[in-house]
């Protein structure tokens, strides 16, 4: 299998939320900071549950935080 096809806007969303740190997001989503780092780098695809938890932190629909393929709509 090739490159990870699930992308995200997490880094941009963190900065748009009063420059939320990776650790703050990790604490709110119930994961480690390293998980957030891996997500932002595109090295890790979250479980569906984690994707929903992260979207919930930002109070956004899932598709505004994550996208499939190389077609980010933001």
PDB file of N, CA, C and O in Angstrom:
ATOM      1  N   UNK A   1       0.851  -1.180   0.000  1.00  0.00           N
ATOM      2  CA  UNK A   1       0.000   0.000   0.000  1.00  0.00           C
ATOM      3  C   UNK A   1       0.892   1.237   0.000  1.00  0.00           C
ATOM      4  O   UNK A   1       1.952   1.242   0.625  1.00  0.00           O
ATOM      5  N   UNK A   2       0.471   2.262  -0.685  1.00  0.00           N
ATOM      6  CA  UNK A   2       1.261   3.469  -0.822  1.00  0.00           C
ATOM      7  C   UNK A   2       1.078   4.437   0.315  1.00  0.00           C
ATOM      8  O   UNK A   2       0.855   4.048   1.461  1.00  0.00           O
ATOM      9  N   UNK A   3       1.177   5.695  -0.018  1.00  0.00           N
ATOM     10  CA  UNK A   3       1.094   6.778   0.954  1.00  0.00           C
ATOM     11  C   UNK A   3      -0.279   6.813   1.626  1.00  0.00           C
ATOM     12  O   UNK A   3      -1.290   6.418   1.046  1.00  0.00           O
ATOM     13  N   UNK A   4      -0.279   7.286   2.833  1.00  0.00           N
ATOM     14  CA  UNK A   4      -1.506   7.440   3.606  1.00  0.00           C
ATOM     15  C   UNK A   4      -2.493   8.329   2.843  1.00  0.00           C
ATOM     16  O   UNK A   4      -2.136   9.437   2.442  1.00  0.00           O
ATOM     17  N   UNK A   5      -3.715   7.864   2.640  1.00  0.00           N
ATOM     18  CA  UNK A   5      -4.688   8.622   1.862  1.00  0.00           C
ATOM     19  C   UNK A   5      -5.623   9.480   2.705  1.00  0.00           C
ATOM     20  O   UNK A   5      -6.414  10.246   2.154  1.00  0.00           O
ATOM     21  N   UNK A   6      -5.548   9.369   4.027  1.00  0.00           N
ATOM     22  CA  UNK A   6      -6.395  10.194   4.886  1.00  0.00           C
ATOM     23  C   UNK A   6      -5.587  11.411   5.311  1.00  0.00           C
ATOM     24  O   UNK A   6      -4.583  11.289   6.011  1.00  0.00           O
ATOM     25  N   UNK A   7      -6.033  12.579   4.882  1.00  0.00           N
ATOM     26  CA  UNK A   7      -5.364  13.820   5.253  1.00  0.00           C
ATOM     27  C   UNK A   7      -6.184  14.582   6.272  1.00  0.00           C
ATOM     28  O   UNK A   7      -7.302  14.188   6.604  1.00  0.00           O
ATOM     29  N   UNK A   8      -5.634  15.663   6.760  1.00  0.00           N
ATOM     30  CA  UNK A   8      -6.359  16.441   7.766  1.00  0.00           C
ATOM     31  C   UNK A   8      -5.903  17.895   7.765  1.00  0.00           C
ATOM     32  O   UNK A   8      -4.885  18.258   7.176  1.00  0.00           O
ATOM     33  N   UNK A   9      -6.693  18.699   8.440  1.00  0.00           N
ATOM     34  CA  UNK A   9      -6.414  20.133   8.596  1.00  0.00           C
ATOM     35  C   UNK A   9      -6.114  20.461  10.057  1.00  0.00           C
ATOM     36  O   UNK A   9      -6.319  21.594  10.491  1.00  0.00           O
ATOM     37  N   UNK A  10      -5.634  19.483  10.814  1.00  0.00           N
ATOM     38  CA  UNK A  10      -5.470  19.645  12.257  1.00  0.00           C
ATOM     39  C   UNK A  10      -4.535  20.803  12.603  1.00  0.00           C
ATOM     40  O   UNK A  10      -4.860  21.626  13.459  1.00  0.00           O
ATOM     41  N   UNK A  11      -3.401  20.868  11.957  1.00  0.00           N
ATOM     42  CA  UNK A  11      -2.437  21.929  12.307  1.00  0.00           C
ATOM     43  C   UNK A  11      -3.057  23.316  12.117  1.00  0.00           C
ATOM     44  O   UNK A  11      -2.945  24.174  12.992  1.00  0.00           O
ATOM     45  N   UNK A  12      -3.702  23.530  10.986  1.00  0.00           N
ATOM     46  CA  UNK A  12      -4.336  24.824  10.714  1.00  0.00           C
ATOM     47  C   UNK A  12      -5.450  25.101  11.725  1.00  0.00           C
ATOM     48  O   UNK A  12      -5.591  26.226  12.205  1.00  0.00           O
ATOM     49  N   UNK A  13      -6.232  24.083  12.042  1.00  0.00           N
ATOM     50  CA  UNK A  13      -7.327  24.266  12.994  1.00  0.00           C
ATOM     51  C   UNK A  13      -6.808  24.596  14.391  1.00  0.00           C
ATOM     52  O   UNK A  13      -7.403  25.404  15.104  1.00  0.00           O
ATOM     53  N   UNK A  14      -5.706  23.974  14.778  1.00  0.00           N
ATOM     54  CA  UNK A  14      -5.123  24.291  16.094  1.00  0.00           C
ATOM     55  C   UNK A  14      -4.736  25.758  16.177  1.00  0.00           C
ATOM     56  O   UNK A  14      -5.004  26.422  17.178  1.00  0.00           O
ATOM     57  N   UNK A  15      -4.110  26.257  15.131  1.00  0.00           N
ATOM     58  CA  UNK A  15      -3.665  27.653  15.153  1.00  0.00           C
ATOM     59  C   UNK A  15      -4.832  28.620  15.083  1.00  0.00           C
ATOM     60  O   UNK A  15      -4.756  29.733  15.602  1.00  0.00           O
ATOM     61  N   UNK A  16      -5.908  28.195  14.442  1.00  0.00           N
ATOM     62  CA  UNK A  16      -7.104  29.041  14.380  1.00  0.00           C
ATOM     63  C   UNK A  16      -7.873  29.038  15.704  1.00  0.00           C
ATOM     64  O   UNK A  16      -8.766  29.861  15.905  1.00  0.00           O
ATOM     65  N   UNK A  17      -7.531  28.128  16.593  1.00  0.00           N
ATOM     66  CA  UNK A  17      -8.185  28.054  17.907  1.00  0.00           C
ATOM     67  C   UNK A  17      -7.222  28.559  18.968  1.00  0.00           C
ATOM     68  O   UNK A  17      -6.777  27.794  19.824  1.00  0.00           O
ATOM     69  N   UNK A  18      -6.905  29.820  18.916  1.00  0.00           N
ATOM     70  CA  UNK A  18      -6.017  30.452  19.895  1.00  0.00           C
ATOM     71  C   UNK A  18      -4.680  29.739  20.012  1.00  0.00           C
ATOM     72  O   UNK A  18      -4.124  29.607  21.102  1.00  0.00           O
ATOM     73  N   UNK A  19      -4.170  29.278  18.869  1.00  0.00           N
ATOM     74  CA  UNK A  19      -2.869  28.602  18.824  1.00  0.00           C
ATOM     75  C   UNK A  19      -2.789  27.455  19.831  1.00  0.00           C
ATOM     76  O   UNK A  19      -1.836  27.351  20.603  1.00  0.00           O
ATOM     77  N   UNK A  20      -3.814  26.598  19.804  1.00  0.00           N
ATOM     78  CA  UNK A  20      -3.853  25.413  20.649  1.00  0.00           C
ATOM     79  C   UNK A  20      -2.593  24.573  20.408  1.00  0.00           C
ATOM     80  O   UNK A  20      -2.197  24.362  19.261  1.00  0.00           O
ATOM     81  N   UNK A  21      -1.974  24.104  21.472  1.00  0.00           N
ATOM     82  CA  UNK A  21      -0.778  23.281  21.313  1.00  0.00           C
ATOM     83  C   UNK A  21      -1.171  21.844  20.972  1.00  0.00           C
ATOM     84  O   UNK A  21      -2.319  21.433  21.143  1.00  0.00           O
ATOM     85  N   UNK A  22      -0.190  21.102  20.489  1.00  0.00           N
ATOM     86  CA  UNK A  22      -0.422  19.681  20.224  1.00  0.00           C
ATOM     87  C   UNK A  22      -0.800  18.960  21.509  1.00  0.00           C
ATOM     88  O   UNK A  22      -1.661  18.080  21.502  1.00  0.00           O
ATOM     89  N   UNK A  23      -0.160  19.332  22.609  1.00  0.00           N
ATOM     90  CA  UNK A  23      -0.459  18.695  23.889  1.00  0.00           C
ATOM     91  C   UNK A  23      -1.884  19.000  24.346  1.00  0.00           C
ATOM     92  O   UNK A  23      -2.577  18.115  24.848  1.00  0.00           O
ATOM     93  N   UNK A  24      -2.322  20.241  24.176  1.00  0.00           N
ATOM     94  CA  UNK A  24      -3.694  20.593  24.553  1.00  0.00           C
ATOM     95  C   UNK A  24      -4.709  19.778  23.745  1.00  0.00           C
ATOM     96  O   UNK A  24      -5.680  19.262  24.298  1.00  0.00           O
ATOM     97  N   UNK A  25      -4.478  19.667  22.443  1.00  0.00           N
ATOM     98  CA  UNK A  25      -5.384  18.875  21.608  1.00  0.00           C
ATOM     99  C   UNK A  25      -5.339  17.411  22.028  1.00  0.00           C
ATOM    100  O   UNK A  25      -6.378  16.760  22.134  1.00  0.00           O
ATOM    101  N   UNK A  26      -4.155  16.899  22.263  1.00  0.00           N
ATOM    102  CA  UNK A  26      -4.014  15.502  22.683  1.00  0.00           C
ATOM    103  C   UNK A  26      -4.789  15.234  23.967  1.00  0.00           C
ATOM    104  O   UNK A  26      -5.497  14.232  24.070  1.00  0.00           O
ATOM    105  N   UNK A  27      -4.656  16.126  24.945  1.00  0.00           N
ATOM    106  CA  UNK A  27      -5.371  15.968  26.215  1.00  0.00           C
ATOM    107  C   UNK A  27      -6.882  15.970  25.997  1.00  0.00           C
ATOM    108  O   UNK A  27      -7.595  15.159  26.587  1.00  0.00           O
ATOM    109  N   UNK A  28      -7.367  16.870  25.160  1.00  0.00           N
ATOM    110  CA  UNK A  28      -8.808  16.960  24.910  1.00  0.00           C
ATOM    111  C   UNK A  28      -9.333  15.762  24.136  1.00  0.00           C
ATOM    112  O   UNK A  28     -10.488  15.372  24.307  1.00  0.00           O
ATOM    113  N   UNK A  29      -8.495  15.174  23.284  1.00  0.00           N
ATOM    114  CA  UNK A  29      -8.915  14.033  22.469  1.00  0.00           C
ATOM    115  C   UNK A  29      -8.612  12.695  23.144  1.00  0.00           C
ATOM    116  O   UNK A  29      -9.061  11.648  22.680  1.00  0.00           O
ATOM    117  N   UNK A  30      -7.853  12.731  24.235  1.00  0.00           N
ATOM    118  CA  UNK A  30      -7.548  11.510  24.963  1.00  0.00           C
ATOM    119  C   UNK A  30      -6.466  10.649  24.338  1.00  0.00           C
ATOM    120  O   UNK A  30      -6.509   9.421  24.416  1.00  0.00           O
ATOM    121  N   UNK A  31      -5.483  11.314  23.711  1.00  0.00           N
ATOM    122  CA  UNK A  31      -4.356  10.596  23.104  1.00  0.00           C
ATOM    123  C   UNK A  31      -3.052  11.266  23.533  1.00  0.00           C
ATOM    124  O   UNK A  31      -3.066  12.248  24.275  1.00  0.00           O
ATOM    125  N   UNK A  32      -1.935  10.733  23.063  1.00  0.00           N
ATOM    126  CA  UNK A  32      -0.648  11.340  23.379  1.00  0.00           C
ATOM    127  C   UNK A  32      -0.326  12.439  22.363  1.00  0.00           C
ATOM    128  O   UNK A  32      -0.897  12.491  21.273  1.00  0.00           O
ATOM    129  N   UNK A  33       0.594  13.305  22.749  1.00  0.00           N
ATOM    130  CA  UNK A  33       1.051  14.344  21.828  1.00  0.00           C
ATOM    131  C   UNK A  33       1.681  13.713  20.595  1.00  0.00           C
ATOM    132  O   UNK A  33       1.551  14.241  19.491  1.00  0.00           O
ATOM    133  N   UNK A  34       2.357  12.596  20.774  1.00  0.00           N
ATOM    134  CA  UNK A  34       3.001  11.914  19.658  1.00  0.00           C
ATOM    135  C   UNK A  34       1.983  11.468  18.613  1.00  0.00           C
ATOM    136  O   UNK A  34       2.282  11.452  17.419  1.00  0.00           O
ATOM    137  N   UNK A  35       0.788  11.109  19.057  1.00  0.00           N
ATOM    138  CA  UNK A  35      -0.277  10.737  18.116  1.00  0.00           C
ATOM    139  C   UNK A  35      -0.667  11.937  17.267  1.00  0.00           C
ATOM    140  O   UNK A  35      -0.859  11.809  16.057  1.00  0.00           O
ATOM    141  N   UNK A  36      -0.785  13.099  17.894  1.00  0.00           N
ATOM    142  CA  UNK A  36      -1.135  14.318  17.152  1.00  0.00           C
ATOM    143  C   UNK A  36      -0.024  14.663  16.172  1.00  0.00           C
ATOM    144  O   UNK A  36      -0.304  15.046  15.036  1.00  0.00           O
ATOM    145  N   UNK A  37       1.227  14.536  16.590  1.00  0.00           N
ATOM    146  CA  UNK A  37       2.368  14.791  15.700  1.00  0.00           C
ATOM    147  C   UNK A  37       2.279  13.880  14.481  1.00  0.00           C
ATOM    148  O   UNK A  37       2.416  14.346  13.350  1.00  0.00           O
ATOM    149  N   UNK A  38       2.052  12.591  14.699  1.00  0.00           N
ATOM    150  CA  UNK A  38       1.973  11.634  13.595  1.00  0.00           C
ATOM    151  C   UNK A  38       0.799  11.951  12.667  1.00  0.00           C
ATOM    152  O   UNK A  38       0.924  11.824  11.449  1.00  0.00           O
ATOM    153  N   UNK A  39      -0.327  12.357  13.225  1.00  0.00           N
ATOM    154  CA  UNK A  39      -1.483  12.734  12.401  1.00  0.00           C
ATOM    155  C   UNK A  39      -1.155  13.942  11.526  1.00  0.00           C
ATOM    156  O   UNK A  39      -1.432  13.942  10.327  1.00  0.00           O
ATOM    157  N   UNK A  40      -0.566  14.966  12.131  1.00  0.00           N
ATOM    158  CA  UNK A  40      -0.252  16.184  11.385  1.00  0.00           C
ATOM    159  C   UNK A  40       0.764  15.929  10.279  1.00  0.00           C
ATOM    160  O   UNK A  40       0.704  16.566   9.228  1.00  0.00           O
ATOM    161  N   UNK A  41       1.686  15.016  10.500  1.00  0.00           N
ATOM    162  CA  UNK A  41       2.688  14.692   9.488  1.00  0.00           C
ATOM    163  C   UNK A  41       2.150  13.760   8.407  1.00  0.00           C
ATOM    164  O   UNK A  41       2.808  13.535   7.391  1.00  0.00           O
ATOM    165  N   UNK A  42       0.953  13.220   8.629  1.00  0.00           N
ATOM    166  CA  UNK A  42       0.388  12.290   7.665  1.00  0.00           C
ATOM    167  C   UNK A  42       0.954  10.895   7.789  1.00  0.00           C
ATOM    168  O   UNK A  42       0.845  10.097   6.858  1.00  0.00           O
ATOM    169  N   UNK A  43       1.558  10.587   8.925  1.00  0.00           N
ATOM    170  CA  UNK A  43       2.152   9.275   9.143  1.00  0.00           C
ATOM    171  C   UNK A  43       1.198   8.296   9.814  1.00  0.00           C
ATOM    172  O   UNK A  43       1.563   7.143  10.044  1.00  0.00           O
ATOM    173  N   UNK A  44      -0.011   8.733  10.130  1.00  0.00           N
ATOM    174  CA  UNK A  44      -0.940   7.900  10.892  1.00  0.00           C
ATOM    175  C   UNK A  44      -2.363   8.257  10.497  1.00  0.00           C
ATOM    176  O   UNK A  44      -2.726   9.431  10.426  1.00  0.00           O
ATOM    177  N   UNK A  45      -3.163   7.235  10.241  1.00  0.00           N
ATOM    178  CA  UNK A  45      -4.593   7.430   9.994  1.00  0.00           C
ATOM    179  C   UNK A  45      -5.333   7.116  11.282  1.00  0.00           C
ATOM    180  O   UNK A  45      -5.140   6.044  11.855  1.00  0.00           O
ATOM    181  N   UNK A  46      -6.166   8.019  11.743  1.00  0.00           N
ATOM    182  CA  UNK A  46      -6.847   7.783  13.016  1.00  0.00           C
ATOM    183  C   UNK A  46      -7.953   6.743  12.864  1.00  0.00           C
ATOM    184  O   UNK A  46      -8.471   6.512  11.771  1.00  0.00           O
ATOM    185  N   UNK A  47      -8.298   6.128  13.984  1.00  0.00           N
ATOM    186  CA  UNK A  47      -9.496   5.286  13.996  1.00  0.00           C
ATOM    187  C   UNK A  47     -10.694   6.202  13.783  1.00  0.00           C
ATOM    188  O   UNK A  47     -10.584   7.417  13.945  1.00  0.00           O
ATOM    189  N   UNK A  48     -11.804   5.643  13.432  1.00  0.00           N
ATOM    190  CA  UNK A  48     -13.009   6.446  13.240  1.00  0.00           C
ATOM    191  C   UNK A  48     -13.393   7.144  14.543  1.00  0.00           C
ATOM    192  O   UNK A  48     -13.798   8.307  14.544  1.00  0.00           O
ATOM    193  N   UNK A  49     -13.259   6.424  15.640  1.00  0.00           N
ATOM    194  CA  UNK A  49     -13.581   7.015  16.940  1.00  0.00           C
ATOM    195  C   UNK A  49     -12.693   8.222  17.236  1.00  0.00           C
ATOM    196  O   UNK A  49     -13.188   9.264  17.665  1.00  0.00           O
ATOM    197  N   UNK A  50     -11.386   8.086  17.010  1.00  0.00           N
ATOM    198  CA  UNK A  50     -10.475   9.199  17.267  1.00  0.00           C
ATOM    199  C   UNK A  50     -10.765  10.366  16.333  1.00  0.00           C
ATOM    200  O   UNK A  50     -10.714  11.521  16.754  1.00  0.00           O
ATOM    201  N   UNK A  51     -11.065  10.083  15.085  1.00  0.00           N
ATOM    202  CA  UNK A  51     -11.394  11.158  14.142  1.00  0.00           C
ATOM    203  C   UNK A  51     -12.603  11.945  14.637  1.00  0.00           C
ATOM    204  O   UNK A  51     -12.616  13.174  14.565  1.00  0.00           O
ATOM    205  N   UNK A  52     -13.614  11.246  15.135  1.00  0.00           N
ATOM    206  CA  UNK A  52     -14.792  11.943  15.667  1.00  0.00           C
ATOM    207  C   UNK A  52     -14.444  12.734  16.923  1.00  0.00           C
ATOM    208  O   UNK A  52     -14.942  13.845  17.106  1.00  0.00           O
ATOM    209  N   UNK A  53     -13.597  12.180  17.793  1.00  0.00           N
ATOM    210  CA  UNK A  53     -13.214  12.909  19.014  1.00  0.00           C
ATOM    211  C   UNK A  53     -12.473  14.193  18.670  1.00  0.00           C
ATOM    212  O   UNK A  53     -12.711  15.232  19.286  1.00  0.00           O
ATOM    213  N   UNK A  54     -11.580  14.130  17.695  1.00  0.00           N
ATOM    214  CA  UNK A  54     -10.840  15.335  17.292  1.00  0.00           C
ATOM    215  C   UNK A  54     -11.774  16.351  16.664  1.00  0.00           C
ATOM    216  O   UNK A  54     -11.683  17.541  16.968  1.00  0.00           O
ATOM    217  N   UNK A  55     -12.665  15.910  15.801  1.00  0.00           N
ATOM    218  CA  UNK A  55     -13.642  16.824  15.196  1.00  0.00           C
ATOM    219  C   UNK A  55     -14.496  17.478  16.283  1.00  0.00           C
ATOM    220  O   UNK A  55     -14.824  18.662  16.202  1.00  0.00           O
ATOM    221  N   UNK A  56     -14.849  16.695  17.294  1.00  0.00           N
ATOM    222  CA  UNK A  56     -15.657  17.227  18.395  1.00  0.00           C
ATOM    223  C   UNK A  56     -14.903  18.317  19.161  1.00  0.00           C
ATOM    224  O   UNK A  56     -15.505  19.308  19.575  1.00  0.00           O
ATOM    225  N   UNK A  57     -13.602  18.146  19.351  1.00  0.00           N
ATOM    226  CA  UNK A  57     -12.788  19.169  20.028  1.00  0.00           C
ATOM    227  C   UNK A  57     -12.898  20.496  19.280  1.00  0.00           C
ATOM    228  O   UNK A  57     -13.016  21.555  19.897  1.00  0.00           O
ATOM    229  N   UNK A  58     -12.859  20.434  17.953  1.00  0.00           N
ATOM    230  CA  UNK A  58     -12.928  21.652  17.141  1.00  0.00           C
ATOM    231  C   UNK A  58     -14.366  22.102  16.875  1.00  0.00           C
ATOM    232  O   UNK A  58     -14.594  23.146  16.265  1.00  0.00           O
ATOM    233  N   UNK A  59     -15.333  21.304  17.338  1.00  0.00           N
ATOM    234  CA  UNK A  59     -16.755  21.588  17.119  1.00  0.00           C
ATOM    235  C   UNK A  59     -17.062  21.732  15.633  1.00  0.00           C
ATOM    236  O   UNK A  59     -17.766  22.649  15.209  1.00  0.00           O
ATOM    237  N   UNK A  60     -16.506  20.787  14.844  1.00  0.00           N
ATOM    238  CA  UNK A  60     -16.689  20.784  13.400  1.00  0.00           C
ATOM    239  C   UNK A  60     -17.130  19.407  12.943  1.00  0.00           C
ATOM    240  O   UNK A  60     -16.870  18.413  13.622  1.00  0.00           O
ATOM    241  N   UNK A  61     -17.802  19.340  11.787  1.00  0.00           N
ATOM    242  CA  UNK A  61     -18.116  18.032  11.216  1.00  0.00           C
ATOM    243  C   UNK A  61     -16.823  17.313  10.818  1.00  0.00           C
ATOM    244  O   UNK A  61     -15.817  17.952  10.509  1.00  0.00           O
ATOM    245  N   UNK A  62     -16.862  16.018  10.830  1.00  0.00           N
ATOM    246  CA  UNK A  62     -15.701  15.197  10.519  1.00  0.00           C
ATOM    247  C   UNK A  62     -15.035  15.599   9.210  1.00  0.00           C
ATOM    248  O   UNK A  62     -13.809  15.681   9.137  1.00  0.00           O
ATOM    249  N   UNK A  63     -15.832  15.850   8.179  1.00  0.00           N
ATOM    250  CA  UNK A  63     -15.285  16.147   6.856  1.00  0.00           C
ATOM    251  C   UNK A  63     -14.634  17.526   6.758  1.00  0.00           C
ATOM    252  O   UNK A  63     -13.996  17.833   5.751  1.00  0.00           O
ATOM    253  N   UNK A  64     -14.782  18.351   7.776  1.00  0.00           N
ATOM    254  CA  UNK A  64     -14.074  19.631   7.789  1.00  0.00           C
ATOM    255  C   UNK A  64     -12.712  19.521   8.484  1.00  0.00           C
ATOM    256  O   UNK A  64     -11.901  20.445   8.427  1.00  0.00           O
ATOM    257  N   UNK A  65     -12.477  18.395   9.132  1.00  0.00           N
ATOM    258  CA  UNK A  65     -11.197  18.162   9.794  1.00  0.00           C
ATOM    259  C   UNK A  65     -10.355  17.174   8.984  1.00  0.00           C
ATOM    260  O   UNK A  65      -9.144  17.350   8.848  1.00  0.00           O
ATOM    261  N   UNK A  66     -11.000  16.139   8.450  1.00  0.00           N
ATOM    262  CA  UNK A  66     -10.316  15.086   7.707  1.00  0.00           C
ATOM    263  C   UNK A  66     -10.822  15.025   6.278  1.00  0.00           C
ATOM    264  O   UNK A  66     -11.960  15.398   5.994  1.00  0.00           O
ATOM    265  N   UNK A  67      -9.968  14.551   5.378  1.00  0.00           N
ATOM    266  CA  UNK A  67     -10.375  14.337   3.993  1.00  0.00           C
ATOM    267  C   UNK A  67      -9.714  13.076   3.482  1.00  0.00           C
ATOM    268  O   UNK A  67      -8.689  12.638   4.005  1.00  0.00           O
ATOM    269  N   UNK A  68     -10.307  12.503   2.465  1.00  0.00           N
ATOM    270  CA  UNK A  68      -9.778  11.279   1.878  1.00  0.00           C
ATOM    271  C   UNK A  68      -9.166  11.596   0.528  1.00  0.00           C
ATOM    272  O   UNK A  68      -9.756  12.317  -0.276  1.00  0.00           O
ATOM    273  N   UNK A  69      -7.990  11.060   0.282  1.00  0.00           N
ATOM    274  CA  UNK A  69      -7.312  11.309  -0.976  1.00  0.00           C
ATOM    275  C   UNK A  69      -6.525  12.606  -0.917  1.00  0.00           C
ATOM    276  O   UNK A  69      -6.205  13.111   0.158  1.00  0.00           O
ATOM    277  N   UNK A  70      -6.223  13.129  -2.084  1.00  0.00           N
ATOM    278  CA  UNK A  70      -5.440  14.374  -2.125  1.00  0.00           C
ATOM    279  C   UNK A  70      -6.302  15.535  -2.587  1.00  0.00           C
ATOM    280  O   UNK A  70      -5.881  16.349  -3.409  1.00  0.00           O
ATOM    281  N   UNK A  71      -7.518  15.604  -2.046  1.00  0.00           N
ATOM    282  CA  UNK A  71      -8.438  16.672  -2.425  1.00  0.00           C
ATOM    283  C   UNK A  71      -8.931  17.425  -1.193  1.00  0.00           C
ATOM    284  O   UNK A  71     -10.113  17.336  -0.859  1.00  0.00           O
ATOM    285  N   UNK A  72      -8.059  18.160  -0.509  1.00  0.00           N
ATOM    286  CA  UNK A  72      -8.515  18.946   0.624  1.00  0.00           C
ATOM    287  C   UNK A  72      -9.400  20.083   0.155  1.00  0.00           C
ATOM    288  O   UNK A  72      -9.050  20.787  -0.792  1.00  0.00           O
ATOM    289  N   UNK A  73     -10.530  20.272   0.794  1.00  0.00           N
ATOM    290  CA  UNK A  73     -11.461  21.321   0.366  1.00  0.00           C
ATOM    291  C   UNK A  73     -11.228  22.624   1.098  1.00  0.00           C
ATOM    292  O   UNK A  73     -12.036  23.546   0.986  1.00  0.00           O
ATOM    293  N   UNK A  74     -10.138  22.721   1.848  1.00  0.00           N
ATOM    294  CA  UNK A  74      -9.851  23.983   2.549  1.00  0.00           C
ATOM    295  C   UNK A  74      -8.505  24.482   2.166  1.00  0.00           C
ATOM    296  O   UNK A  74      -8.076  25.531   2.647  1.00  0.00           O
TER     297      UNK A  74
END
